[in-house]
Amino acid sequence: MPDSNEPNQDVSHLSDPGELLDVILTPNVDPVQAGLALKKLADDNLLGGDTLISMLAEASDRLPDADPAVMGGMLRLIHLRCLQAQASGDEEAVRGLQVDWLARVVTALSPEVANRHLLMHLLAMIRTSESLTSLVQTLKDSPPRGWMAAGQILSPLMQHSDWPTDSLFPGLLDCLAEPSLAAPILDLAGHLVRSGRVEEHPAKDRINALNTLLRQVSQRLAKFEEDPRSFGTDVEQVQAILGEAVALAVSLCDAVGLIGEDSSIAELNKAAELRHRRVQCEATGALARFGNEAGKAQLIALAAEPSARLRAIAYADELDIGEEIDEEFRTPSATAEAEIALWLSQPQQMGVPPTSVEVVDSRRMLWPSYHDPVDVFLVRFQYEFGDRSYSNIGISGPTVFALNADVADLPPEDIYAVYAGWHAEHEDIFTVPAAEFNEAQRRLIEPLQTYLERNEYEDVKPALLGFFLEETAAVFTATRGGTQCVVVTDGLETMDLPTAGRMRPAGPADMFHLYKGRKMLRTFNPQGI
């Protein structure tokens, strides 16, 4: 074995998995050498996830001192290798993993390894009494970072019903005090109630603690609404804290509503007073479940709010009061507006609902990856921020998305096209940025650049080369008539969009989306869209 005290060891001549792992586990390892060692392990297709786990388990005494970032890469490799093998039909690739190996590795890893939850996810996927008992213990000893990671860990148990609930509950409820775990645990418990797998909510005996927790998180959200800076000034940090608080409030409202103890009504009323539409919807839905008339009325009224509409309708239907919702909020256009508003409200997008949404165009057409025609909606949304505003047009129907580039000035046909191009996925559709051109690709670019220079474009600079099935097109930045623009051409068809003076101009990738989207929609819909 190589000398593990040598942090800058050259791995170029190494091929043995044990020697490569020895480099990876070296304290203060050179990240370049560690990356090369990881790549060599990844390139060895004979190394299954079970083998890699066993190697780490055998070296568990070295894991606490291993570089957290390097170990994060190692865990991603193991997780990916297991899931790929399972997807190819090897059921034992995950369910056959040795539980004590996984537990030993998770326990030994430094808390700074952000990807520890990937191994816990594998424990949940095994779904045996042994693996779930071990999972509960590892969650108590090594809670994951963030509620989204915790949600991923428990997600397999929402998707399958072939696991013993008594291996998880009530022991898992001891983790409710951990902020990252509380919401996913309550969501899983609620799922068991709704699916009929348990007769009563697993947390029923903890109703007083749940009420207290709901009061605390409602107070925290109320403070944030009064002073957003109370969560900090870093945008990403604020969004993470807000997302976790909202997720917990939502899960608590659902849990106490399902448990049905009158002692929860006062806390639900306070949660229903918060301005956050998602929390309002969950709180009023829970109150309506109690038969509370004010809760029912507020739930019905929330159907008028696009960001809460879909959830309000779902709760009202579940509680058999859906007929009280005006039919105008159930139309396809109303649903499209709600989908865009809900998408924009997610923490990874804008994080708050738009000020207004409106369907500005809709058409039925054949769309990439769909065999039959689908209804596609263009939805204009707007945000008002005091003396500033932000608006754009997103798409709903076959997908829900909004580009960062401002497409509002484009004709509807081009807006459909740019989203169709963005949505299309195929192994023969890809792009190569100019900085990565090889000699053959430079030869493809040259005549197209010359073509543009002969057709009134100046200062033409290659941006990317796009491959669309059997066709090739190039995207350039250029100037035409004194106006800066981004332009795409295949030598037969050329189109450009101005970029000068735009707050969010279309980029080279957007231009290629428009190019391929136009071609696809023309092919799929020869009579026009």
MIGULUM-695900 format. One record per atom (N, C-alpha, C): y, x, z. Coordinates in steps of 0.05 Angstrom, whole numbers, plus 5000, padded with zeros to 4 digits. Last residue first. Layout:
YXZ;...
! end
This chain:
552140144287;551940054315;554339884322;548340104225;550740154241;550340054269;543640084200;545539864194;548139894209;540640494221;541840534194;543740314186;539640744276;540940494270;542240504243;537341244276;535941034290;537040754282;541141544247;538341534238;536841294250;545741474276;545741394248;542841354238;544141694324;544741414323;544841304295;543442244308;541242084319;541841784316;548542404291;546242414272;543942234282;551642334337;552242184313;549842174294;549042694371;548942414377;549642244353;550243194349;547443104347;547242804354;555943174358;554743234332;551943124330;556543094413;557642904394;556342934366;554043554433;552943294439;553943084419;557643934413;554943924402;553543664409;562043804445;562243784416;559543774403;560143924496;560743644489;560943604459;559744484490;557244324494;557744034488;565244634484;563244674462;560744504466;568944084514;568144354511;566144384489;574643664516;571843694508;571343994505;579343724571;578643724542;575643754538;582643484615;579743524615;578743524586;588043504601;587243574628;584243644629;590643774541;588743594554;588043694582;593544144512;595043934527;593243734540;588544254464;591244324474;592444094489;584144044439;583844134468;586544194480;581743574391;583843744402;583343814431;575643644356;577143494377;579243674388;572243584293;573643734314;575043534333;566943674246;568543494263;569843664284;563343684185;565143834204;566743624220;557643764146;559243584162;560743744183;556044234120;556343984105;558043784120;556244634157;556744704129;557044464111;556044444206;553444544195;553744624166;560744514259;560144474231;557244574225;565644344307;562844394301;562444344271;571044564349;570144454323;567144524319;576544464389;573844554389;572544414364;583444694383;581344494382;578544624386;590544734381;587944844390;585844624390;594744634326;593544514350;590844644356;596444824277;597944904301;596844794327;592644644242;595344524241;596944584266;587944854287;588244724261;590944584261;584245374316;586845234314;587045114287;578145394356;579845454333;582545324336;571545524377;574345454385;576045544362;565545244349;567545454351;569945344366;558645164339;561045054352;562945284356;554045034286;555445224303;558045094314;547444804273;550344764272;551644954292;541544674237;543044864254;546044804250;535444284237;538144344229;539444534248;530644104256;530544304234;533344384224;532944004318;530543974303;530444184281;538244344324;537744064325;535343994307;541544844356;539144794340;538344504345;547845154357;546144934365;543844894346;551445674386;549845594362;547845384371;558145724410;555245694414;554045624387;562945974394;562545894422;559545864428;566846404352;564346264358;564046204388;573446254332;571746424349;569146274356;578846274289;576146154293;574446344309;584246274274;583346384299;580646274308;584345654236;585245924242;584246014269;582445224183;582145304211;582845594215;582545104129;584945054145;584645094175;577645284106;578344994107;580444934129;576245794111;577045714084;578045424083;574445794162;576845944156;577945874129;569645514157;571845394171;574545534164;566645894128;567045624117;569445494130;566246314164;567746344139;568446074126;562946074201;565546154209;567346184184;558446014169;559645774180;562545834189;556946534158;557846364136;559246114146;555946724214;557946834197;558746654174;551446484240;554146404247;556246484226;546946734221;547246454217;550146364221;547747254240;547747204211;548046914204;547247174293;549847244283;550047204253;541847064295;543646854301;546446914292;539847574284;539147354265;541147124270;541547864329;542547934302;542047704282;543047384382;541747624371;542647664342;547847164429;546847164402;545247424396;550147104479;547247164478;546147174450;555346944475;554847204488;551947294486;554946434453;555746664436;555046924448;549046074475;551846154477;552446404461;544945634441;545145914450;548045984451;541545014452;543845164444;543545454455;536744534426;537744714446;540144864435;531244184409;534144144411;535244324433;525844224412;527144334388;530144274387;524443954457;524144244457;525344374433;529243474477;527043544459;526843844458;533242944497;531843184506;529443224487;539442604499;537142684484;535842944494;544242544526;541842434538;539342524524;548242764494;547742884520;545042794531;547842424450;547142704447;546642834473;549441954474;546741964463;545942254459;554742094487;552742044509;549942044499;556842144437;556842384454;554942344478;556041624416;554641854404;554642094423;559341294446;556441244446;554941494437;564041534428;563341544457;560341494460;564041404375;563741694382;563141714412;564640854377;562340964363;561841264371;569740794403;567240724416;564740844404;573941374392;573041104384;570341044397;576941724448;575141714425;574541424417;579741724495;581241694470;579541674445;576041814535;577241544533;578741504507;573542264550;572742154524;574141884518;574542844584;575742584579;575042484551;568843154614;570843144593;571942864589;564842994648;567243094660;569543094639;561442374634;562042654628;564542734643;557341964672;560142004662;560542294658;551841504672;552941774673;555841764663;545641224668;548241184681;549441464685;541940974612;542441174633;545141104645;541640504583;539340684582;539540914603;546440294622;544440174605;541940344605;552840604616;550840464632;548840334613;557741124616;555740964602;553740844622;564941184625;562141254629;560241074614;571241424615;569341214607;566541324610;576541524663;574841614642;573041374634;581941734706;580241534693;578641664671;586241814759;584141944744;582441724732;592941924784;590641744777;588641904760;597842004835;596142114814;593941914808;600541824878;602141854853;600441974830;594841574904;597741584909;599241594883;590241564865;590641744888;593641774893;585841144836;588641174842;588941334868;581141174784;581741234812;584741264815;577240774740;579840904747;579940944777;572940694683;573440694712;576040844717;569840334632;572240484640;572540464670;563640364603;565140254626;567440444633;559540134553;561640334559;563440214581;552639994551;555339914559;557040154563;547239764513;548739994522;551539904528;540839494510;543739434513;545039674526;536139734461;537039694489;540039624489;530439674418;533339674423;533939614452;524640094433;525839834426;528839844431;523440604448;522140504424;523440244415;527641134469;526940854472;525740754446;529441644458;527141624476;526341334482;535941444437;533941654440;532041604463;536140744418;537240964433;535141184436;538340204380;536140384386;537440644397;542639714412;541939914391;539440064399;547939294427;544939314428;544139504405;553839444463;552439404438;549439434443;560339394490;557439384494;556139314467;566339604522;564839564498;561839554505;568539604572;570439594549;568939564522;567839384636;566339434612;568339394588;571139694689;571239484670;569639554645;573539834755;571639884734;571639644715;577940154803;577239934785;575140024765;577440564840;579340344845;578740104828;570640764854;573040764838;574840534846;568140994918;568140814896;570640834880;566841704930;568041444938;568041264914;564242124906;563942084935;565141834946;563742314855;566442294866;566342254897;557742624865;559642554844;562442534856;554742714910;554742924890;556542864866;555242224938;556542474948;556742694927;556641654896;554741844908;556242104916;560141344869;560441354898;558641554911;558541344816;560941494823;561241534853;554240984821;553741264813;556141434821;556940504833;555040614852;554540914847;559840434786;561340464811;559440584832;555640384748;557540604746;558940654773;553239914768;551740164766;553540404764;557239534763;556239604790;554739874789;557839494708;560139584724;559139684752;552739294697;553539554686;555839664702;553038794722;551038994731;551839274722;556838554691;557438594720;555538794731;554138534643;556538684645;557238744674;549738184655;549238464647;551738634650;551437794714;551337834685;550738124679;552137694767;549337754759;549137804729;557037514778;556437774788;553537864781;557036994759;558637194744;558037474753;554536684796;552936784774;554436994758;555936794864;556836694838;555336834816;551136674914;552736884899;553436774872;547836304935;550636284942;552436494928;542736444922;544036234905;546936194912;541036804960;542136904935;543436704918;538536735006;541236615005;542636704979;533736985019;533736705008;536436575009;533637505032;534037325054;534337035045;533137744982;531037785002;531237585025;538137594960;535637484949;533337514969;541437904993;541737614993;539237484982;539738424979;539338325006;539538015007;541238434924;538438474932;537938374960;546738354927;545038154914;542138184922;548238824954;548838564966;547038344954;546639204917;545339194943;545738924957;550039104875;547139094871;545739064897;555439134899;554338894886;551338894885;558239554917;556439434936;554739214923;561539704876;559939914888;557839804907;564239204862;562239334844;560439534858;564738654901;565438934901;563439084884;562538154902;564838184885;565738484883;558738184941;557738184913;560038214893;561238114989;561038384979;559938404950;560637575000;563237664989;563037944978;555537575023;556037434997;558537534984;556737855070;554837965050;555237835023;560237505095;561237775087;559337895066;556737075105;559137035089;560237305078;552937315139;552137205113;554537175094;556137445183;554837655168;553937555140;557536935200;559637115191;558437345174;552436745215;553836625193;556036795182;546437065228;549237065235;550936965211;541137135222;542136865219;545036835226;539437645222;539537515248;540237225246;540437765169;537637745177;537437605205;545937825172;544837585159;541937545166;546038325197;547038085211;546037835199;543938635155;542438615180;543338375197;548038565118;545338475111;543638445136;552238795145;552338505141;549538395133;550439325144;550939195169;550938885166;549939435089;547539455107;548039305133;555239355073;553039205061;550639205079;558139735103;558639455105;556339285096;555940195081;555340135109;555939845114;557940155029;555040175033;554340105061;563540145036;562139915026;559139925031;567340325090;565340425071;563540205062;570440115130;571240075102;569240165082;567539755185;568140005171;568839945142;565639285205;568539305203;569339565189;560239335210;561139165188;564139185184;559939615258;559339755233;560339605209;561039195293;562839425292;562439575266;556538875285;559238765279;561238985277;552539215304;552639145275;555339035267;553639195358;553939455343;554039405313;552538665370;555238765375;555639025359;546938615357;549038475341;551838585345;543038845388;544139005366;546538875352;541038485422;542738695434;544038865412;537338175395;540138085397;542038295407;532838515352;533738465380;536638395381;530438655302;531338375309;531938315338;528139035269;527139005296;527938725307;531238995223;528438935221;527138895249;536239155244;535938895232;533038805230;535239665260;535739465281;535539185270;534439895208;532339905229;532839685250;539239815180;536739695170;534639675192;542640115213;543139825209;540639685199;540340615207;540340495233;540840195230;541240725153;538540705162;538340565189;546940735152;545440555135;542640505146;547941165187;548940895193;547440685177;545541585158;544541515185;545441225192;548641605112;545741555110;544641465136;553641725135;553241465121;550241405119;552542245155;553442025173;552941755160;551242525108;549242495129;549942275148;556142475080;553642375068;551542335090;559642745114;560042455109;557442335098;557543265111;557643125137;557942825133;558143355056;555543375068;555443225095;563643295048;561843115034;559043125047;565543715080;566243445087;564343245074;563444155052;562644115079;563143825088;566244105004;563344085004;562244035032;571644165022;570743925008;567743895010;574144365083;572444455061;571144205048;576244135128;577944145104;576444245079;573543655175;574043925165;575743905140;573243155195;570643275187;571043555175;578443025203;576743055227;574043175221;581042915157;580843195165;579243245190;581242355154;579142505139;578842795147;582541925200;583442205195;581242355181;580441415195;583141445205;584341725198;575441525176;577141355160;580041375169;573541835219;573941965192;575741795175;573141445258;574941675262;575541805235;569041145236;571641025240;573741235243;564841505239;565841425213;568541295215;564341525295;564941775280;566041705252;563041015307;565441125318;566341375302;558040995282;560240815273;562940915283;555141355312;555741425284;557941245273;555141085362;556241355359;556941415331;552440605351;555140605362;556540875357;547440805335;549140655316;552040645325;545741025384;546241205361;547941065340;545240565414;547140765422;547840955399;541140305384;543840175387;545940385395;537040675392;538040625365;540840495366;536140635447;537040885436;538240855408;534340105448;536840175463;537940445452;529640115417;531939975408;534540045422;524740335421;526940515424;529540385416;520739995408;520940065437;523340245442;521039995353;521939765368;522339835397;519640375315;521640455334;522540215352;515940125280;515040345298;517040415320;516139425276;517539675270;516739895290;509639125270;512339135281;513539405276;505339185237;506038915245;508838905256;504939595178;505039565207;506139295214;504639485125;502739675135;502739685166;508239175097;506239045112;504139225124;512639385072;510139385057;507839265072;516439345112;516739185088;514139165072;514439725149;514839445157;514839275132;514640195120;512040105131;512139815139;520140235111;518340195088;515640095098;521940345163;522640085150;520840025126;519940865168;519040655186;519540375174;522941115128;520041105126;518840885143;528041055151;527440945124;524440915120;527441355198;527841065200;527340925173;526941865174;524741755191;525041455193;531741935146;529241915132;526941805148;535441925193;535541725172;532941715156;533742375226;533842105236;533741895213;534042895207;531542755205;531742455211;538943125217;537943135190;535442965186;539643055274;541342905254;540142905226;534742945320;535543145300;537043005278;533042515348;535442645358;536442865339;528242375325;530642215318;533242345328;523542605337;525442775321;527942615314;520242245360;521542445378;523542615364;517941975319;520441865330;521742055350;513142215309;515442295293;518042195304;509641945345;510442215350;512942305334;507441435338;510341455345;511341745348;506741645270;508241495290;506441435314;502941975246;505742035244;507441895265;498041785253;498242085255;501242165254;498241255245;498241345273;498241645276;497841195190;500541175202;500541275231;494241575145;494141435171;496741435186;494941405075;495141595097;495241445124;495641155026;492941245034;493041445057;500040985000;499240825024;496540915035;505741324972;502841284975;502241125001;511241374974;510041324948;507041264950;512741515024;513841265014;512441184988;510442005028;509241795045;510441525038;513542334995;510842264987;509542035003;518442385027;518342205004;515442144994;519142735068;517742495074;517242315050;521943165042;519543215057;517842955060;526542915022;524543015004;521843065018;529242815070;528342585054;526242675034;530443325086;528643165102;527542935086;534143445046;531643605048;529643445064;538043075061;536843055035;534243215034;539843235111;538242985109;536942955082;539443925131;540543705115;538643475112;534344355140;537344345138;538144115120;528944145183;530144235158;533144225159;526444405246;527644185230;529044295205;521644655274;523344775253;524544555235;519144345313;519744625318;521744745299;518743835291;519943865317;520844155322;516343955243;518943825242;520343855269;511444145261;513344335248;516144215246;509343675283;509843905300;511844095287;508743355237;510443265260;511243495277;505143665208;507843625198;509743535221;500443625237;501843885235;504643855226;499443095228;499843185255;501343445256;498843125172;501042975183;501643045212;494143435167;496643535156;499043385167;490343125195;490943395203;493643485193;490242645165;491042645193;491842915203;493342785101;491042745118;492042735147;497242895061;496842625071;494242585087;499443265026;496543285031;495543015043;504843175026;503343105002;500343105007;506443405074;506543115071;504843015048;505743935061;504243825083;504143515081;509643985021;506844005014;505043895036;514143935053;513643735032;510743745023;513844405080;513444155095;512843925076;515144745039;512444765050;511844515067;520444595032;518644565010;515744575019;523344725077;522544445074;520544405051;525045245072;522645195088;521544915084;529445415044;527445265030;524845215046;532845735074;533645455069;531445295057;531846145124;530646085098;531045795092;533746195175;535646235154;534546185126;529546185209;531045935206;533045955183;524146565182;526746565194;528046295190;517246355189;519646405173;522146405190;513146175222;513946455223;516546515208;512445635210;513245715237;514345995238;510845665157;513345515164;514345615191;505945945163;508146055147;510845925155;502845595193;503345865203;505745985188;502645145160;503945125186;504645405197;499645345117;502345245113;503845235139;494845475143;496345685129;499245595126;493044995163;493845195182;495345425169;491644725115;493944635131;494844845150;490344945052;489544975080;491944925098;490144474998;491444695012;490544705041;488344034970;486344234980;487544464995;492643764953;491143644974;488943824985;494344124912;495944064935;494243964958;490044214879;492144414880;494044374903;486443814874;486143984898;488344194900;487543584825;488343434850;488143604875;489543794768;488143914790;489043784817;492843594728;490343454734;488643574756;497743794721;495843854700;493143734705;500243684769;500943524746;499043564722;497944084801;497243804806;497843634781;500444534779;497544514778;496644224782;505744414792;504944444764;501944414761;505544424847;506244174834;505344184804;504344974857;502544754867;503044494851;508645234833;505945294824;504045064832;512945034864;512844974835;510045014825;511745264914;511944974911;511644894882;511845814901;509445694912;509445394907;517245874884;515045944866;512445804876;520045734930;520445574906;518145624886;518446154963;517545874970;517945694946;521046584938;518146574941;517046294946;526346444945;525246464918;522246454919;526646495001;527146234989;526046224960;525747035007;523646855015;524046575004;530747204990;528347284975;526047094982;533946995030;534346915002;531946974985;532047255077;531846965074;532146875045;527747815079;530347725070;530247415064;523647835139;524047845110;526747725102;522647785192;524547995184;525048005154;518747385196;521347345209;523447545200;514147585166;515947385155;518647365169;510447915188;512648045175;514747845165;506447595208;507947755227;510347895215;504047385163;505947215178;507547375198;500547545124;502747725131;504847585148;497247115117;496047365127;498147565136;500846765095;499746705121;498546955134;501746985045;503946975064;502846935092;496646915023;497747185025;500047195045;496146365022;494346525039;495446805043;500146234985;500446145013;498646315031;497846464939;500446564949;500846484978;493246134935;493046424938;495546544950;495445634926;493845684950;493545974956;498045684877;499645654901;498045704926;494746214840;495345944847;497045924872;495146684792;495846654821;496546364826;494646704739;492146674754;492646634784;499446814716;498546544716;495946494731;504347204733;501447214736;500346934738;509747114734;508447154707;505447164709;510747104788;510946854773;509646874746;510147644800;508347454812;508347194796;514447834771;511747924764;509647734776;518747594797;518147524769;515347604761;518447854847;517947564845;517247474816;519848374830;517148324842;516448024841;525048284813;523048374794;520148324804;527348144862;527247954840;525248024819;526748614890;525348374900;525148164878;530148944860;527249004861;525648764870;534948674872;534048704844;531048754843;535448704927;535048444915;534048464886;531949154966;533849144944;533448884929;530748925033;529748995006;532048984986;531148865087;533348985073;532549075045;524048905097;526748845108;528848995092;519348695050;520648925061;523448845072;516848295022;517148265051;518548495065;516748484970;518348244976;518848215006;513148904975;515948964968;517648724976;508548614985;509448815005;512348885000;507848344938;508648194962;509748384984;506248774906;508748634900;509748474924;501348894930;503549094930;506248964925;498548424920;498948514948;501248714949;498348404864;499848204879;500448284907;499348984824;497648854844;499248654861;503149234795;501948984784;500248844804;508549694787;506749544804;505649294790;512549964760;509850044755;507749884770;517249734780;516649704751;513749784745;519249764830;516849594826;515949584797;521750244872;521650164844;519050014840;524850104935;522550184920;522550074891;528750094975;529550094946;527250184928;526650115027;527949875018;528549864988;521150325056;522850415034;524150175021;517550145092;520150225103;522050325081;512750075068;514449835072;517149905084;510050455020;511350485045;513350255049;504750094987;507150244987;508350255015;497650175000;500050005000;502550185000;
! end
